[in-house]
Amino acid sequence: MPPSTVDPPSASIPELLPCVREDSLPHLRELGARHPRNFTPSNAAGILEALFASLATSTGSGLGPNTRATAEQLAAPMEAFSSLTKVTRWSIANPSTRLSILAVRMLSNSQGNYIFRALRALGLKGSATSDTNPTLQLVSRKHLEMFGIVAAFFHALSQLPNNSFQELASREEVIDIALALWVSTYDGHPPIYPSGGRGREDA
């Protein structure tokens, strides 16, 4: 039976993971629904490896560094981002455990995978020489949803202990991502600021 034909709700974690590596959206959603209760010593490394594989630039979406991604092409990577956000938040809540140390190490070693997908989700070129558009427009609810997923992931990364991601924050691509999160608008307004404006205490 090909991996992608495995029924997601009835599949075990080991059965889900080959499908996740293939960017199967139903299996990515099922894996995400099982976080963090299935992030266990026996499953953790395999889960992280599968999620990073689904984000890798060599997967089947056909995106080069300068091609424009559609919401459909980014649906599976967005599910992977959501799962990685859950893993990162779990690691923050459970510092210094073996699983937390493993997660931080693998997140650090796989920066290229998730940086590329974050750039594509925000409409930026997937390379270190990307040009940030100062008037980025989120033109649909789907783009707004992707913006929120990327923002939540990088916010979680920034909360990891021991300055784990100082090097990440200095990368040119990540500076591009930060700028895009800051200047993007939806319907003429900042998309995730409760006050509707930047720079206020309640924003």
C-alpha positions as CSV (number, residue, x, y, z in Angstrom):
1,M,0.0,0.0,0.0
2,P,1.5,3.4,-1.0
3,P,2.1,5.6,2.1
4,S,-0.4,8.3,1.0
5,T,-3.3,5.8,0.9
6,V,-3.0,5.1,4.7
7,D,-6.2,6.3,6.4
8,P,-5.1,9.3,8.6
9,P,-7.4,8.9,11.6
10,S,-6.6,5.2,12.0
11,A,-2.9,5.4,11.3
12,S,-0.2,5.1,13.9
13,I,2.5,7.7,14.2
14,P,5.0,5.5,12.3
15,E,2.4,5.0,9.5
16,L,1.7,8.8,9.3
17,L,5.3,9.9,9.0
18,P,6.1,8.6,5.4
19,C,2.9,10.4,4.2
20,V,4.0,13.6,6.0
21,R,7.3,13.4,4.2
22,E,5.4,13.2,0.9
23,D,3.5,16.5,1.8
24,S,0.2,14.7,2.2
25,L,-2.1,17.4,3.6
26,P,-4.6,15.0,5.4
27,H,-1.7,13.2,7.1
28,L,0.0,16.5,8.1
29,R,-3.3,17.7,9.6
30,E,-3.7,14.4,11.5
31,L,-0.2,14.6,12.9
32,G,-0.8,18.2,14.0
33,A,-4.0,17.2,15.7
34,R,-2.1,14.7,17.8
35,H,0.5,17.2,19.1
36,P,1.8,17.4,21.7
37,R,0.5,14.2,23.3
38,N,2.4,12.0,20.7
39,F,5.7,13.9,21.0
40,T,7.3,11.2,23.0
41,P,10.9,9.8,23.2
42,S,10.0,7.0,20.7
43,N,8.4,9.4,18.2
44,A,10.1,12.8,18.5
45,A,13.0,12.5,16.2
46,G,10.9,10.8,13.5
47,I,8.2,13.5,13.8
48,L,10.7,16.3,13.4
49,E,12.5,14.7,10.6
50,A,9.2,14.2,8.7
51,L,8.1,17.8,9.3
52,F,11.4,19.2,8.1
53,A,11.3,16.9,5.0
54,S,7.9,18.3,4.2
55,L,9.4,21.8,4.3
56,A,12.5,20.9,2.3
57,T,13.0,22.9,-0.9
58,S,13.3,19.6,-2.9
59,T,9.7,18.5,-2.2
60,G,7.1,18.3,-4.9
61,S,5.7,21.8,-5.0
62,G,8.1,22.8,-7.8
63,L,9.0,26.2,-6.3
64,G,12.3,27.8,-7.2
65,P,13.7,30.8,-5.3
66,N,12.0,33.3,-7.6
67,T,8.7,31.7,-8.5
68,R,5.5,32.9,-6.9
69,A,3.8,30.3,-4.6
70,T,0.0,29.8,-4.5
71,A,-1.9,29.1,-1.4
72,E,-2.5,25.6,-2.6
73,Q,1.2,25.0,-3.0
74,L,1.8,26.2,0.5
75,A,-1.0,24.4,2.3
76,A,1.1,21.5,3.3
77,P,4.1,23.6,4.5
78,M,1.7,25.7,6.5
79,E,0.5,22.6,8.3
80,A,4.1,21.7,9.0
81,F,4.7,25.2,10.4
82,S,1.7,24.8,12.7
83,S,3.0,21.5,14.0
84,L,6.5,22.9,14.5
85,T,5.0,25.8,16.4
86,K,3.4,23.3,18.8
87,V,6.7,21.5,19.2
88,T,8.5,24.7,19.9
89,R,6.0,25.9,22.5
90,W,6.1,22.5,24.1
91,S,9.9,22.8,24.3
92,I,9.6,26.2,25.9
93,A,7.2,24.8,28.5
94,N,9.5,21.8,29.2
95,P,13.1,23.2,29.1
96,S,16.2,21.1,29.7
97,T,14.4,17.8,28.9
98,R,15.9,15.4,26.4
99,L,13.0,16.0,24.0
100,S,13.3,19.8,24.3
101,I,17.1,19.6,23.7
102,L,16.5,17.4,20.7
103,A,13.9,19.8,19.3
104,V,16.0,22.9,19.7
105,R,19.0,21.1,18.0
106,M,16.9,20.0,15.1
107,L,15.2,23.4,14.7
108,S,18.6,25.0,14.6
109,N,20.0,22.5,12.1
110,S,17.1,22.8,9.7
111,Q,16.8,26.6,9.3
112,G,17.1,26.6,5.6
113,N,14.0,24.5,5.1
114,Y,11.6,26.7,7.2
115,I,13.2,30.0,6.2
116,F,12.6,29.2,2.5
117,R,8.9,28.3,3.1
118,A,8.3,31.4,5.3
119,L,9.7,33.6,2.5
120,R,7.4,32.0,0.0
121,A,4.3,32.3,2.2
122,L,5.0,36.1,2.6
123,G,5.4,36.6,-1.1
124,L,9.2,37.1,-0.9
125,K,11.9,35.5,-3.1
126,G,13.3,32.3,-1.5
127,S,16.9,33.4,-1.4
128,A,19.3,35.5,0.7
129,T,19.1,38.3,-1.9
130,S,15.3,38.7,-1.7
131,D,13.8,42.1,-2.2
132,T,11.3,43.1,0.4
133,N,8.4,45.0,-1.0
134,P,7.5,47.9,1.4
135,T,3.9,47.7,0.5
136,L,3.1,44.0,0.8
137,Q,-0.6,43.4,0.5
138,L,-2.3,40.3,1.9
139,V,-5.0,40.0,-0.7
140,S,-7.1,37.1,0.7
141,R,-8.2,35.5,3.9
142,K,-5.9,32.6,3.0
143,H,-2.9,34.9,2.8
144,L,-3.9,36.4,6.1
145,E,-4.0,32.9,7.6
146,M,-0.5,32.1,6.3
147,F,0.8,35.4,7.7
148,G,-0.5,34.4,11.1
149,I,1.0,30.9,10.9
150,V,4.5,32.2,10.0
151,A,4.3,35.0,12.6
152,A,3.3,32.5,15.4
153,F,6.2,30.1,14.4
154,F,8.9,32.8,14.5
155,H,7.5,34.3,17.7
156,A,7.7,30.8,19.3
157,L,11.3,30.5,18.1
158,S,12.2,33.8,19.7
159,Q,11.0,32.6,23.1
160,L,13.3,29.6,23.2
161,P,15.7,29.7,26.2
162,N,19.5,30.3,26.2
163,N,19.4,32.6,23.1
164,S,19.2,29.6,20.9
165,F,18.4,31.6,17.8
166,Q,20.6,34.7,17.9
167,E,22.3,33.5,14.8
168,L,19.0,32.9,13.1
169,A,17.8,36.4,13.8
170,S,20.9,37.9,12.1
171,R,20.3,36.1,8.8
172,E,19.4,38.4,5.9
173,E,16.5,36.2,5.0
174,V,15.1,36.4,8.5
175,I,15.4,40.1,8.5
176,D,13.4,40.1,5.3
177,I,10.7,38.0,7.0
178,A,10.7,40.4,10.0
179,L,10.2,43.3,7.7
180,A,7.4,41.6,5.8
181,L,5.6,40.8,9.0
182,W,6.0,44.5,10.1
183,V,4.9,46.2,6.9
184,S,2.3,43.9,5.4
185,T,-1.3,45.1,5.4
186,Y,-4.7,43.4,5.0
187,D,-7.5,45.6,3.8
188,G,-5.3,48.6,4.5
189,H,-4.6,47.7,8.1
190,P,-1.9,45.7,10.1
191,P,-3.3,42.2,10.2
192,I,-2.5,41.0,13.7
193,Y,-2.4,44.0,15.9
194,P,-5.5,44.2,18.2
195,S,-5.3,48.0,18.3
196,G,-5.1,48.3,14.6
197,G,-1.8,50.1,14.8
198,R,1.8,49.4,15.5
199,G,3.8,50.8,18.4
200,R,1.0,50.9,21.0
201,E,1.2,49.1,24.3
202,D,-1.9,47.0,23.6
203,A,-0.8,46.1,20.1
